[in-house]
Every structure is written in C-alpha cells, then in structure tokens.
Amino acid sequence: MPKFLLPFLVSCLLITAAALIYVRHEHRLGYVAVVAQAAERDRLNVEWGRLLIEESLWTSPGHIESESRRRLDMREPEKVYFVKGNLVNE
C-alpha cells in the first residue's frame, strides 16, 4: 500500500464526518424552523376563527339593533310617512 493512501483515506473520512455533522445540524435547524412556523400557523388559524365569530356577531341584525338602542338611544319611529313625487311646487 502506498504511503499517501492511508493519510488520504483518513482525511477523506474526517472531511466526510465533518460534512455529516454540518448537514445534520442544518437539518435540525430547518426542522425547528418548520415546527415554529407550524405553531404560528395554528395560532393564526385559531385567531382567524375567533375573528370570524366576532364578525358574525357584529353583523347580525339583532346585535346591531340592540347596540343602536343601547349606545345611541335609537328607536323605531312611531309613524312612517312615504312621500311621492316632487316636494317643490311647480
């Protein structure tokens, strides 16, 4: 066996081991990032669901009527008048 073959193989082994360590480390970092993004997605989906429920509450006719009565002291008119035609005398 030539003299340079053993050091060459040992150096190849060390380089391969270092590359393997680097790739595994990068994979772990990527996995942690994916898990964090999945948790963020789940949190945002829950928040979106809450916002949809809140929107449906605020846009329901019963809620709008009760809030207009409570906050603005609004009420239905006693009589309703309909006007036809032009109000200006010609």
N, C-alpha and C positions, 0 to 999 in steps of 0.2 A: 504494500500500500504506500503510495507517495506521501511525502512529509506534509504537504499542504492540504491534503484531503481531510484529515481529522480536524484541523482548525477551521477549515471552510465549513464542514458539516456542523461543528459546534456553533459557529457564528450564524449559520442559517437557522439552526434550532433556536438560538436566542432571539434573533430577529422575528421569527415566526411566533415565539411565545409573547414577545412584546406587542406584536400586531394583534394577537388574540386578546390580550389584556385590554388593549385600546378599543377594539371592536366591541367587546363585552361591556366595557364602561359606557361607550356611546349608546349601545342598545339599552342599557339600564336608564340612562338619561332620557332617551326617547320614550321609553315606557312610562317613566314618571311624568313626562310632559303629556302623554296621551291620557293617562289616568286623571291628571289635573284638569285637562280640557273636558273630559267626560263628566267630571264632577261639576264643572262650571256650566256645561250644557244642561245637566239635570237641574241645577239650581235655577237657571234661566227658564227652563220649561215649567217649573213649579211657579215661578213669579209670573210667567205669561198666563198660566191658568188662573191665578188669582186676579190678574188684571182683567181677563175676560169675564170673570164672575162679577167683578166690580163694575165693569162697563154695562153688563146686562142689568145690574141693579139700578144704576144711574139712569139708564134709558128706558126703564119700564114706565108706562104711563101712570100707574098707581103711585110710584115713588115721586115722579115729577109733580103730580097733583098734591101729594101730601107735603112735599118740600115747599111748593109755592104757597100753600096755605100757612105753613108754619113760619117760614122765613120772611115771606113777602106780604103776608096777611092778604093774600088774594082770595077771591071768592067768585062763584059763578054769578052772572048778572041775574036780576030778578025777572027782567023782561028783555026780550031781544027784538030789535027793530030791524027790518030789512028795507033798504031804500032802493027804489028802482029809478032808473033814468038819470037825468042831469039835474043837479041841485041848483044851477044858475038859471034864473028866469030869462027867457029869450024874448 
